[in-house]
């Protein structure tokens, strides 16, 4: 299996982004996804800047994929999408059907991102016919459902699983971070930059439940499938995705690589990760249970 780093889902300072990817160039990751997928108002980096980062990572031996925005709302968004699609060098991750049809019309191979909602073999076959070469499993899909998809997977199609990070659950035309600060979306003052890992939303009982990330809603818990890498191999998964966080991403990638290469037990890696994650772990969706649950550690403790 290959190890991938997904696009940054948060709004970070320009220098922070450049420094982050300078470190990633030396990390044990095979594939790097780049670009703004959440909100078009986040523009500390323009398309030219992302291409500059892409060139540096490619020179370091990484496979680079440019990710498109998940929610297209304006002609400006469409212009950016067209520039990404027509970059002429790097494959594109399509995160909405508009991007799929644009890339298909240009006869360009692409990655079908996690927001395409690929839930059945018929959809996967259609995406393959349109030019998809890799698909990213929807984050709430279980291993059992994935097994059925794999049994009918088109020839030449790779499968990628979101295996670490706050789960991207939903998008909205409204900006929840701006709303939290009583600001209109068009004058948000870029307050999401104050929350480098998202703004945690607690239940009335004080339990972390969701994370607000501008127009995106995420899980507060950190989806962590490092204990399921053997199961992914058995299911025929080709790529494992780690979603960037503000701190310790390189260490998280190193732990994934060590477990993938059988140089570190998964349970040891999970124990080390406890100090690196911005919140508690979860893995419920993978097991066909409520997403907020954590099954792997419970099973390990019962076995012990």
N, C-alpha and C positions, 0 to 999 in steps of 0.2 A: 504493500500500500504506500501511496504517496502522502506527504504531509503538506497541507495548504494553510495559508493565512488569509482569512477573509478580509474584506474592506473595513476600514475604520468606520464604526457606526456613530461616533461622537464628533463633536466640533472642538478640535484642538487648535492651539496657536500654530501659525505657519512654521516657525522654527522647530517646534515640538514634533511636527509631522516629519520634517526633513531628518531630524536627529533620530527619530524612531526608525525610519526606514534605512538609515545608515547602519544601525545596529542589526536590522533584519537581514541585511546583505550578508552578514557573517553567521547567521543562524542556520540550524539544520532543517530549513524548510525548503520544499521543492517548488511549490506554486504560491504566488502572491497575487491577490486580487487588490486592485487599486481603484479609487474614485469615490465620489460622493453618491451615496445611494438613498439618503434620508431626506435632505432638504436643499433646494436650489439656492436658498439664501445663504448657505454656508459656502463662502467663496474666498477663504484665505488662500486656497490653491485653485488656480484656473486649470483648464484642460492642458495647456502647455506645461504647467508645473507637474501635473500627474504624468505626462509623457516623459518629462525629464527624469522623474523618479523611476519610471518604468525602464528607461534606457540603462540607468545605473544598476538596477536589480538584474536586468537581463545580462549585463556585462559580468555580474557576479555569479552567473549560472542558474538564475531562477527562471522558471516559466512565469510570465506575467500575463494577467488577464485584466482587462479594464471593465469595471462594473458600471452598469447603467442605473439610473434612478428608478426606484420602485413605483413612485407615484408621479406621473407626468401631469402638470397642471397648466402649462402656458406654452406659447410659441417659443419663448426663450429656452424652456426646458427641451423642446423638440430640436432646437438648433444645437444645443449641447449634445443631445443624443446622436444627431446626425454626424457631428464631428467625431464623437467617440467611435461610432460605427465605421466611419470612413478613415480611421487613423492609418490604415495600410500596413500595420506592422504587428499588432497584438490582437489576440482573440478577445472577444467581448462576452461578458456575462449579461444576458438579457434578463431583466427583472420585471418586465411587463410585456404583454403581448404586442404592444406597439413596437417595442425593440425587436421582438422575434420576427415580425413581418418585415421590418426594415432590413434586418440582416439577411433574412431569407430571400427577399427580392434582389439583394445584391449578391446572392449565392455565396455568402460568407459563413463558414462554420462558427458555432457559438456554444456557449455554456448556458443551459437553461437554469436560471437561478432559483433560490428557495422560495421566491414570491410568485412563481408561475403557477403554483398549486397543481402539481403533477401527482394525481392520486390514483390513476388507473393505467393499465397497459395501453389502452387506446390513445390516451393523451400522450404517453411516452412515445408511441409509434408515430403519432402525428408530428411531434417535435423532431424526431429523427428524420422524418421525410422533409421537414423544413430546414434541416441543416444542423441540428443540435448534435454535438459530439460528447457532451457530458451533461448530466442533470444532477441537481442538488436536491436531495430528498426534503420535502416539507418538514419543518422541525417537529411537528406534532405527530408524525407518522411513527408507528411502532416497528420493531424488528420483524414481527410476524407479517405485517402488511408489506414491509420492504421485501421480504422473502418471496411473496407472490409477484411483486413487481420485477424482481430479479429473474424469476422463472420465465418471464415473457419479455425480457429486455432485448431490444433490437441489437443486431450484430454491430460491433464497433462503438457502442454507447458505453461511456464510463459512468460510474455511480459515485457520488460524493455525499458524505454525511456531515452535517453540522454537529461537531462533537464537543465543543467547549465554548462557553460564553453566555452572556445574558441572551435569552431567546428573543428574537425579533417576532413579536406576536401580531401586530396590527399597525396600519398607517391611517392617517386622517388628514383631511384638508386643513383641520385646525391644528394650532400649535399648543400643546398642553403645557409646555414649559413657560411660554409667554402668558398663558391663561393663569398659571400658578402665581405669576408676578403681576397680575391685573394689567397686562399689556396686550395690545392688538398684535396680530401676527405680522402685519406690515410694518410695525414699529416695535419689534421684539427686543431690540437692543442686544441681540445675540446672547441672551441670558443662558442659553444651553451651554455656552463656553465655560460657565461657572461650574458645570457638573461633568467632570471628565469621564465618569463612568455612568452617567445618567442620574436622575433625581429619584431616589427611592420613595415609593408610596406605601405607607403602612395601613393595615386594617385598623378598625376601631380598637381591636385587642392589642395593637402594637406590633403585629407580625408583619415583616416585610413581605409585600405581595407583588407589586409591579414596580417598574422603573419608567419614569417619563423621560423621553429623549426627543424633545422637539415634537415633530409630527408623528413620531414612532412610539409605540408602547412596547416595552420589553418585560420579561420576567425579572423580578428582583433577585431570585435565586440564580445561581450559575449552573447552567447545564453542563454536566461533566461526564463524558462517556469513556474516559480513559480506561476504566475497568471492563469495557466491552469491546476492546480492540480485537481480541480473538474471535468473538462472536461476529464482528464485522468481516473478518477474513473469511469465516465460514459462509457468510451470506454473500460473499463476492464483491464487497465494497472496494473501490479502487483508490479513493481519496478521502482523507479525514481532515475536516476543517476546524481550525481554531480561530475564534473571533478575537480581535485585538482588545486589550484593556489598557488603561493608562499606565499601569505599573506591572512589572514582572512578566510581560508577554514572552520575552526571550527565554526566561526560565521555564515557563509553561511549555513552550515549544520543545525545549531540551528534554523535559520529562516525557512528553509524548514520544519523542524520537527514541528515548532509551527504552520505554516500554514496547514500542513497535519493534525494536531490534532485539528484544528479549534480554536486555542488559539490566533491567530493573523490574521487580514485581509491581503489578498494578496497585496493590494495596499500599505498598511503600510510597509510590508516587502520589496517591490520594492523600496520604498523611502529610507529605511535604507540601502539597497544594493547599492544604487548609490555611496556611499562613500567607498564601499568595493571592487568594481570591477575595474580591470585594464583598462577598456575601456567602451564605451557605450554599452547598451543592444540591442539585436535584438531577434526576434521571427518569422521572416517571413516564414520560411519553414513550421512551424506547421500550418500556415494558408493558405498554398498553394500559397504563394507569394514569391518574391525574398528574399533570406535569410537575406539580410542586413537590411530589414525593421523591424520596431518595431510597432506591431499592438495593443498590449494589452493596453499600456498607452494611445494611441490615442483614442481607444474605451472607455476607462474609462473617459477620459477628455470630450468626446462627451456626454456621459451619464450624467456627472455632469453638 
